[in-house]
């Protein structure tokens, strides 16, 4: 009998793509969520809180693989530590973690928590796979839509993104989860690099809106890291196929 897979973040954007792919592959899935959900055929929902370390031991009991997608604005490192400790005690044979390109190169708080989450896993003794991905189209879309509501849109100089489609990231994660532990695998980024003003302008054009833009400079070490492309993976990344323009065509209109 094939061991169950534990999926965290299964009710989020990425998890919502991953879960049906795991089921299509014939795998039974246990989903850890902070809120109760009704279980269905092949999908068992359990309640727990990774940050508070509640319900985690029960969630990992009997699973062979953990696919950790849950994340938030803060505390991802501590939540991952709690899950990794429980996975080690339970004898989990494969722990797959999603992370972010530039986690070790861009000195901002969120990316530092992603790096600490990676370190919690790599030092745990649990066999592991880590995939770093670029920002999802969904996140960039939310950012562009909010910026477009401003009377004047800021245009940070040197700030570029390489957005990737969350469905392509989901497919890669499922492939990794169904395979053997592989360590750090190649990053996954989108097929094109865009300046932030190009992303916002693309949204404005698709939505039939106009806004003036004001150049601004991102200060400090973070600004320098972004200008040096530390958040991009230009040479050694796997590339998705879907562009920002493809995403806009499907979501705006």
C-alpha positions as CSV (number, residue, x, y, z in Angstrom):
1,X,0.0,0.0,0.0
2,X,1.4,3.4,-1.0
3,X,1.9,5.7,2.0
4,X,-0.3,8.8,2.3
5,X,1.1,12.2,1.4
6,X,0.7,15.1,3.9
7,X,0.0,18.4,2.1
8,X,0.2,21.7,3.9
9,X,-1.3,24.8,2.3
10,X,-3.7,22.6,0.4
11,X,-6.5,25.2,0.5
12,X,-4.3,28.0,-0.9
13,X,-3.6,29.0,-4.5
14,X,-0.7,26.6,-5.1
15,X,-2.2,23.8,-3.0
16,X,-5.4,24.1,-4.9
17,X,-3.5,23.1,-8.0
18,X,-1.4,20.5,-6.3
19,X,-4.2,18.5,-4.6
20,X,-6.1,17.4,-7.8
21,X,-2.8,16.5,-9.5
22,X,-1.9,14.2,-6.6
23,X,-5.3,12.6,-6.7
24,X,-5.0,12.2,-10.5
25,X,-1.7,10.4,-9.8
26,X,-3.7,7.9,-7.6
27,X,-2.3,9.2,-4.3
28,X,-4.2,9.5,-1.1
29,X,-3.6,12.9,0.5
30,X,-3.9,14.2,4.0
31,X,-4.4,18.0,4.1
32,X,-3.4,20.0,7.2
33,X,-5.5,23.1,7.7
34,X,-6.2,25.6,10.5
35,X,-9.9,25.3,9.8
36,X,-12.0,22.1,9.6
37,X,-13.0,20.8,6.2
38,X,-15.1,17.7,5.2
39,X,-13.0,14.8,4.0
40,X,-13.7,13.3,0.6
41,X,-12.7,10.1,-1.2
42,X,-8.9,10.0,-1.1
43,X,-8.5,13.3,0.7
44,X,-8.4,13.4,4.5
45,X,-8.5,16.9,6.2
46,X,-7.0,17.3,9.6
47,X,-6.9,20.4,11.8
48,X,-3.8,21.9,13.2
49,X,-1.6,25.0,13.4
50,X,2.0,24.8,12.4
51,X,3.0,28.1,14.0
52,X,1.5,27.1,17.3
53,X,2.7,23.5,16.9
54,X,-0.8,22.2,17.4
55,X,-2.0,19.0,15.7
56,X,1.3,18.6,13.9
57,X,2.3,15.2,15.4
58,X,-1.0,13.7,14.5
59,X,-0.8,15.2,11.0
60,X,2.5,13.5,10.1
61,X,1.7,10.1,11.7
62,X,1.9,7.4,9.2
63,X,2.7,9.6,6.1
64,X,5.7,8.8,3.9
65,X,6.0,12.2,2.2
66,X,5.4,15.7,3.3
67,X,4.7,18.4,0.7
68,X,5.0,21.7,2.6
69,X,3.4,24.7,0.8
70,X,1.8,26.6,3.7
71,X,3.1,30.1,4.2
72,X,2.3,33.5,5.5
73,X,3.5,37.0,6.0
74,X,5.7,36.0,8.9
75,X,6.6,32.9,10.9
76,X,7.3,30.6,8.0
77,X,10.7,29.6,9.5
78,X,9.2,28.6,12.9
79,X,6.2,26.8,11.3
80,X,8.7,24.8,9.1
81,X,10.8,23.9,12.1
82,X,7.8,22.6,13.9
83,X,6.8,20.5,11.0
84,X,10.3,19.2,10.3
85,X,10.8,18.1,13.9
86,X,7.5,16.2,13.8
87,X,8.4,14.7,10.4
88,X,11.8,13.5,11.8
89,X,10.2,11.9,14.8
90,X,7.6,10.2,12.6
91,X,10.2,8.8,10.2
92,X,9.0,10.7,7.1
93,X,11.0,9.5,4.1
94,X,10.7,12.6,1.9
95,X,10.1,16.2,2.7
96,X,9.4,18.6,-0.2
97,X,9.6,22.3,0.5
98,X,8.7,25.3,-1.8
99,X,10.9,28.3,-1.4
100,X,11.7,31.5,-3.2
101,X,14.4,32.5,-5.7
102,X,16.8,34.9,-4.0
103,X,16.2,33.6,-0.5
104,X,19.9,33.6,0.2
105,X,20.7,36.8,-1.7
106,X,18.0,39.5,-1.0
107,X,18.2,41.0,2.5
108,X,14.6,41.5,3.3
109,X,12.7,39.9,6.2
110,X,10.4,37.6,4.3
111,X,13.2,36.1,2.2
112,X,15.3,35.6,5.3
113,X,12.5,33.6,6.8
114,X,12.4,31.4,3.7
115,X,16.2,30.8,4.0
116,X,15.8,29.9,7.7
117,X,13.0,27.5,6.7
118,X,15.3,25.8,4.2
119,X,18.0,25.5,6.8
120,X,15.6,23.9,9.3
121,X,15.0,21.2,6.7
122,X,18.5,20.7,5.4
123,X,19.9,20.2,8.9
124,X,17.2,17.9,10.1
125,X,18.3,14.5,8.8
126,X,15.0,14.1,7.0
127,X,15.6,13.3,3.2
128,X,14.6,16.4,1.4
129,X,13.9,18.3,-1.9
130,X,13.7,22.1,-2.1
131,X,12.3,23.9,-5.1
132,X,12.8,27.7,-5.3
133,X,10.3,29.4,-7.5
134,X,9.8,32.9,-8.8
135,X,6.8,35.1,-7.8
136,X,3.6,33.7,-9.1
137,X,1.5,35.5,-11.7
138,X,-1.3,35.6,-9.1
139,X,0.8,37.6,-6.6
140,X,2.0,40.0,-9.3
141,X,-1.6,40.4,-10.4
142,X,-2.7,41.4,-6.9
143,X,0.3,43.8,-6.7
144,X,-0.4,45.4,-10.1
145,X,-4.1,45.7,-9.4
146,X,-3.5,47.5,-6.1
147,X,-0.9,49.8,-7.6
148,X,-3.3,50.7,-10.5
149,X,-5.7,52.1,-7.9
150,X,-3.2,54.9,-7.0
151,X,-3.5,58.2,-8.8
152,X,0.2,58.0,-9.6
153,X,2.0,54.6,-9.8
154,X,5.5,54.4,-8.4
155,X,8.1,53.0,-10.7
156,X,11.0,51.6,-8.7
157,X,14.1,51.7,-10.8
158,X,16.0,48.4,-11.4
159,X,13.2,46.3,-9.8
160,X,12.5,43.3,-12.1
161,X,10.5,40.1,-11.8
162,X,10.4,36.8,-13.6
163,X,6.9,35.7,-12.8
164,X,5.8,32.1,-13.2
165,X,2.4,30.4,-13.5
166,X,1.4,28.7,-10.2
167,X,0.0,25.7,-12.2
168,X,3.4,25.0,-13.7
169,X,5.0,25.2,-10.2
170,X,2.3,22.8,-8.9
171,X,3.0,20.3,-11.7
172,X,6.7,20.4,-10.9
173,X,6.1,20.0,-7.1
174,X,4.0,16.9,-7.7
175,X,6.6,15.4,-9.9
176,X,9.2,16.0,-7.2
177,X,6.9,14.7,-4.4
178,X,6.3,11.4,-6.3
179,X,10.0,10.9,-6.9
180,X,13.0,10.4,-4.6
181,X,14.6,13.1,-2.5
182,X,16.7,15.2,-4.8
183,X,18.2,18.1,-2.6
184,X,18.2,21.5,-4.2
185,X,16.7,21.2,-7.6
186,X,16.9,23.9,-10.4
187,X,14.9,27.0,-9.7
188,X,11.6,27.4,-11.6
189,X,11.0,30.8,-13.1
190,X,8.8,32.3,-15.8
191,X,9.9,32.6,-19.5
192,X,10.4,36.4,-19.4
193,X,11.9,39.1,-17.2
194,X,9.9,42.3,-16.7
195,X,10.5,45.6,-15.1
196,X,7.9,46.3,-12.5
197,X,6.5,49.2,-14.6
198,X,6.1,46.8,-17.6
199,X,4.1,44.4,-15.4
200,X,1.8,47.2,-14.1
201,X,1.6,48.8,-17.6
202,X,0.5,45.4,-19.0
203,X,-2.2,45.2,-16.4
204,X,-3.4,48.7,-17.1
205,X,-3.5,48.1,-20.8
206,X,-5.4,44.9,-20.4
207,X,-7.9,46.6,-18.1
208,X,-8.3,49.6,-20.3
209,X,-6.9,52.0,-17.8
210,X,-4.2,54.8,-17.8
211,X,-2.1,56.0,-14.9
212,X,1.0,58.3,-14.8
213,X,4.1,56.7,-13.3
214,X,6.7,58.3,-11.1
215,X,10.3,56.9,-11.0
216,X,11.5,56.1,-7.4
217,X,14.6,54.5,-6.1
218,X,14.6,51.5,-3.8
219,X,17.2,52.4,-1.1
220,X,19.7,50.4,0.9
221,X,21.0,46.9,0.6
222,X,17.7,45.5,-0.6
223,X,17.6,48.0,-3.4
224,X,21.1,47.2,-4.5
225,X,20.3,43.4,-4.4
226,X,17.3,43.9,-6.7
227,X,19.3,46.1,-9.1
228,X,21.9,43.3,-9.2
229,X,19.1,40.8,-10.1
230,X,19.6,38.8,-6.9
231,X,15.9,37.9,-7.0
232,X,16.2,36.5,-10.5
233,X,17.5,33.1,-11.8
234,X,18.7,34.0,-15.3
235,X,21.0,31.1,-16.2
236,X,20.3,27.9,-14.2
237,X,16.6,27.9,-13.8
238,X,14.0,25.7,-15.5
239,X,11.5,28.0,-17.3
240,X,7.8,27.8,-17.4
241,X,5.9,28.4,-20.7
242,X,3.1,30.8,-19.7
243,X,3.9,34.5,-19.8
244,X,2.4,37.5,-17.9
245,X,0.5,38.3,-21.1
246,X,-1.0,34.9,-21.2
247,X,-2.1,35.3,-17.6
248,X,-3.6,38.7,-18.2
249,X,-5.5,37.4,-21.3
250,X,-7.1,34.8,-19.1
251,X,-7.9,37.0,-16.1
252,X,-8.7,40.5,-17.3
253,X,-11.4,41.5,-19.7
